[in-house]
Amino acid sequence: MKKPFAIGSTVLIATATFLCLVAQGETEGAKRMERKDYSAKPFKRMVILGESTVEGGGWVNNNSERYADILVELINSYQEEPMEYINQGIGASVISPKSPGYEASRKPSAIERYKEAVIAQNPDLFVLAYGLNDMRAGMDPDAFKEEMAKIIRDVKATCHPVIVLVNVYHMTAFNSYPPFDKGSSNDTNVYNGIIRELAEENDCLLADVWEAEGQADWLINPDGVHANALGNRLIANRIFEVLAQNCSGLSVKIQKRDADTKWVRDTTRIRYQKIEPVGESKNDGAK
């Protein structure tokens, strides 16, 4: 009869077993090993730079319904320590003075404020959410890409954070609020293609919130522009989903918690010793 495992050794055995099984796994397991881990440590400070969708306003009851705040709540619920959160959203802001909506905006653009708003804060997680107002103002997509690329590359080279690009979400009031009345669903698709290219070219994560909303009009406030509370929840969930899939640091606390439970001790023993569960046999079903 084999001696039971000591609790202290279970974590080491479970870890060694997992690594061996993955290393010797099938093609699917090999693909999992190839996934890039963008952050193996929990996040310490998140800065989110964006427009009114980030700043919040009368379309939500309070700041807790903003998608940025929901995202922070999700992250902190799994991390060992809560991260610092800096919201740098400004309503009606555009990407740069080159945007046709800049004069009407009367607000600092992203290109004018990112050094102080982002780089000076030295985040290890940077969420960039621009494109909605520039698309609605009729900015040339290539000009938008050029300006957004400047921000991404400068922040990346200076702070080295994990960068998440949030694309343009679904809205309905394309013909309202001049000069932000030049956009369309087709323009949204063009801008989202540009944002996807920026993510690929600069090794950023992409949160496809347009796809997450599924073009459901009931996720939009009656103003036709901003996501309502439910829409904000979906946006936050999509960003969190992308981070969880690509940043193992979010799972540190949960892995430690699960490493030494009765369930893990039992299943690790079975896997490590290749003991067949009761009631199962290699000859089951054989004639």
Secondary structure, 3 states (H helix, E strand, C coil): CCCCCCHHHHHHHHHHHHHHHHHCCCHHHHHHHHCCCCCCCCCCEEEEEECHHHHCCCCCCCHHHCHHHHHHHHHHHHCCCCCEEEEEECCCCCCCCCCCCHHHHCCCCHHHHHHHHCHHHCCCEEEEECCHHHHHCCCCHHHHHHHHHHHHHHHHHHHCCEEEEECCCCCCCCCCCCCCCCCCHHHHHHHHHHHHHHHHHCCCEEECHHHHHCCCHHHECCCCCCECHHHHHHHHHHHHHHHHHHCHHHHHHHHHHHCCCHHHHHHHHHHHHCCCCCCCCCCCCCC
